[in-house]
Amino acid sequence: MYYEYLTVGIVLFILGVLGIVLNRSNLIIMLMSIELMLLAISFTMTLFSVVIDNLIGQIFTIMVLTVAAAESAIGLAILVAYYRVRGTIAVKSLNLLRG
């Protein structure tokens, strides 16, 4: 009944994990994969909230999406600042951030 939607959520999460595992060189794609994983979790949580007829899952999903949007904005701002200083956003050159 709801198995199709659950399958979509699982496939989206697996695609996000594969995006991080298979692509270690592009930081923007890694951030997009993290966002895809968060959206898959939120989708699945909303699905279960509808199935059990409870609003807590939907409220928590809205909070997760708000935090994900803030995290994405801060991450992109850091990337832009780092690109202006170094001229590249390759993951190999990020070891300079360790301090």
TIVEXGU-277122 format. One record per residue (C-alpha): residue number from 1; residue in one letter; x negated, y, z negated. Coordinates in steps of 0.001 Angstrom, whole numbers. Layout:
@n=NUM | res=a | east=X | north=Y | up=Z .
...
END
This chain:
@n=1 | res=m | east=0 | north=0 | up=0 .
@n=2 | res=y | east=-2641 | north=2548 | up=-1039 .
@n=3 | res=y | east=-5532 | north=338 | up=15 .
@n=4 | res=e | east=-6076 | north=2252 | up=3247 .
@n=5 | res=y | east=-6705 | north=5473 | up=1363 .
@n=6 | res=l | east=-8967 | north=3729 | up=-1110 .
@n=7 | res=t | east=-10930 | north=2310 | up=1812 .
@n=8 | res=v | east=-11322 | north=5818 | up=3246 .
@n=9 | res=g | east=-12668 | north=7073 | up=-92 .
@n=10 | res=i | east=-15128 | north=4201 | up=-378 .
@n=11 | res=v | east=-16324 | north=4654 | up=3212 .
@n=12 | res=l | east=-16857 | north=8393 | up=2653 .
@n=13 | res=f | east=-18845 | north=7711 | up=-508 .
@n=14 | res=i | east=-21005 | north=5107 | up=1249 .
@n=15 | res=l | east=-21641 | north=7557 | up=4109 .
@n=16 | res=g | east=-22810 | north=10129 | up=1562 .
@n=17 | res=v | east=-25161 | north=7642 | up=-84 .
@n=18 | res=l | east=-26527 | north=6599 | up=3308 .
@n=19 | res=g | east=-27034 | north=10254 | up=4217 .
@n=20 | res=i | east=-29283 | north=10695 | up=1193 .
@n=21 | res=v | east=-31111 | north=7385 | up=1503 .
@n=22 | res=l | east=-31740 | north=7434 | up=5241 .
@n=23 | res=n | east=-32536 | north=11119 | up=5635 .
@n=24 | res=r | east=-35280 | north=12210 | up=3280 .
@n=25 | res=s | east=-36667 | north=14996 | up=5457 .
@n=26 | res=n | east=-33816 | north=17500 | up=5862 .
@n=27 | res=l | east=-32660 | north=19135 | up=2660 .
@n=28 | res=i | east=-29488 | north=20615 | up=4125 .
@n=29 | res=i | east=-28245 | north=17190 | up=5209 .
@n=30 | res=m | east=-29040 | north=15865 | up=1733 .
@n=31 | res=l | east=-26940 | north=18640 | up=151 .
@n=32 | res=m | east=-24110 | north=17928 | up=2581 .
@n=33 | res=s | east=-24286 | north=14244 | up=1660 .
@n=34 | res=i | east=-23993 | north=15095 | up=-2032 .
@n=35 | res=e | east=-20942 | north=17219 | up=-1249 .
@n=36 | res=l | east=-19447 | north=14354 | up=760 .
@n=37 | res=m | east=-19932 | north=12036 | up=-2207 .
@n=38 | res=l | east=-18210 | north=14532 | up=-4519 .
@n=39 | res=l | east=-15315 | north=14891 | up=-2086 .
@n=40 | res=a | east=-14947 | north=11114 | up=-1815 .
@n=41 | res=i | east=-14798 | north=10805 | up=-5598 .
@n=42 | res=s | east=-12267 | north=13632 | up=-5776 .
@n=43 | res=f | east=-10145 | north=12036 | up=-3057 .
@n=44 | res=t | east=-10141 | north=8703 | up=-4857 .
@n=45 | res=m | east=-9357 | north=10341 | up=-8187 .
@n=46 | res=t | east=-6436 | north=12200 | up=-6641 .
@n=47 | res=l | east=-5210 | north=8964 | up=-5081 .
@n=48 | res=f | east=-5242 | north=7155 | up=-8414 .
@n=49 | res=s | east=-3572 | north=10124 | up=-10057 .
@n=50 | res=v | east=-716 | north=9902 | up=-7571 .
@n=51 | res=v | east=-467 | north=6118 | up=-7933 .
@n=52 | res=i | east=-176 | north=6178 | up=-11736 .
@n=53 | res=d | east=1936 | north=9378 | up=-11664 .
@n=54 | res=n | east=-355 | north=11412 | up=-13887 .
@n=55 | res=l | east=-1541 | north=14976 | up=-13344 .
@n=56 | res=i | east=-4809 | north=14677 | up=-15281 .
@n=57 | res=g | east=-6672 | north=13246 | up=-12275 .
@n=58 | res=q | east=-5515 | north=16075 | up=-10034 .
@n=59 | res=i | east=-6502 | north=18730 | up=-12559 .
@n=60 | res=f | east=-9904 | north=17120 | up=-13001 .
@n=61 | res=t | east=-10295 | north=17003 | up=-9206 .
@n=62 | res=i | east=-9705 | north=20746 | up=-8991 .
@n=63 | res=m | east=-12367 | north=21298 | up=-11652 .
@n=64 | res=v | east=-14839 | north=19016 | up=-9841 .
@n=65 | res=l | east=-14252 | north=20848 | up=-6562 .
@n=66 | res=t | east=-14800 | north=24200 | up=-8272 .
@n=67 | res=v | east=-18111 | north=23055 | up=-9737 .
@n=68 | res=a | east=-19089 | north=21529 | up=-6379 .
@n=69 | res=a | east=-18434 | north=24825 | up=-4602 .
@n=70 | res=a | east=-20562 | north=26711 | up=-7125 .
@n=71 | res=e | east=-23326 | north=24106 | up=-6864 .
@n=72 | res=s | east=-23267 | north=24321 | up=-3090 .
@n=73 | res=a | east=-23477 | north=28122 | up=-3103 .
@n=74 | res=i | east=-26371 | north=28151 | up=-5567 .
@n=75 | res=g | east=-28201 | north=25400 | up=-3672 .
@n=76 | res=l | east=-27890 | north=27224 | up=-371 .
@n=77 | res=a | east=-29029 | north=30482 | up=-1965 .
@n=78 | res=i | east=-32131 | north=28747 | up=-3325 .
@n=79 | res=l | east=-32793 | north=27230 | up=103 .
@n=80 | res=v | east=-32540 | north=30616 | up=1828 .
@n=81 | res=a | east=-34896 | north=32205 | up=-696 .
@n=82 | res=y | east=-37359 | north=29324 | up=-370 .
@n=83 | res=y | east=-37224 | north=29486 | up=3429 .
@n=84 | res=r | east=-37999 | north=33208 | up=3367 .
@n=85 | res=v | east=-41062 | north=32615 | up=1212 .
@n=86 | res=r | east=-42473 | north=29429 | up=2783 .
@n=87 | res=g | east=-40985 | north=29374 | up=6285 .
@n=88 | res=t | east=-39817 | north=25760 | up=6000 .
@n=89 | res=i | east=-37341 | north=23704 | up=4009 .
@n=90 | res=a | east=-38919 | north=20320 | up=4623 .
@n=91 | res=v | east=-38648 | north=18024 | up=1623 .
@n=92 | res=k | east=-42359 | north=17233 | up=1834 .
@n=93 | res=s | east=-43267 | north=20844 | up=1078 .
@n=94 | res=l | east=-40959 | north=21138 | up=-1937 .
@n=95 | res=n | east=-43536 | north=19700 | up=-4357 .
@n=96 | res=l | east=-44719 | north=23303 | up=-4831 .
@n=97 | res=l | east=-41603 | north=23943 | up=-6935 .
@n=98 | res=r | east=-42754 | north=21699 | up=-9768 .
@n=99 | res=g | east=-44660 | north=24468 | up=-11463 .
END
